[in-house]
Amino acid sequence: MTTTSGPAELTGDYVLDPAHTRIGFVARHAMVTKVRGAFLAFEGTAHLDGTDPSRSSGQVVIKTESIDTGVEQRDQHLRANDFLDAPTFPEITFRSTSVEARSDSEYRVTGDLTIKDTTRPVTIDFEYTGNAVDPYGNLRVGLEGSVTISRKEYGVTWNAALEGGGVLVGDKVVLEFDISAIKQK
């Protein structure tokens, strides 16, 4: 962990740096492998309180049309009504409702995740990976976290049966967050 500032100095408002942040996902395919992808367009803000993390908050807005698995045909299907229905539901949102410090480097963030107009509470465990001042004088903080959701709970129910049993797309999806956030001056 890189650290140049103490907790009190970290207090402030932050913006996600999209060039150094990854919001990704992993889903089971054909019962035998995993498909990995990411959302390429998003924005997010956070307020960090270094002395009282429970007063911290954050939100992220993801553009559903920006989904990218590296296979254009699959990406088009994921953007369609069978999955995310990007034309009707152009955004996935997360808004925190509470932050709990589990240790000096582990935080539990609970909030409301909205996919396809369905909002459900989720809890994401984050690891604080450090902070540093970049060559441009910006204070950055790093966080990594993930959460497993059921896509069916968000109305993403399309599937196809496999000849030997099972289904083409698993219900569980792991959302991954590798965050670099810049403190606003």
Secondary structure, DSSP 8 states (H G I E B T S, - for coil): -B-SS-HHHH-EEEEE-TTS-EEEEEEEETTTEEEEEEES-EEEEEEE-SS-GGG-EEEEEEEGGGEE-S-HHHHHHHHSTTTT-TTT--EEEEEEEEEEESSSSEEEEEEEEEETTEEEEEEEEEEEEEEEE-TTS-EEEEEEEEEEEEGGGGT-----B-TTSSBSEEEEEEEEEEEEEEE--
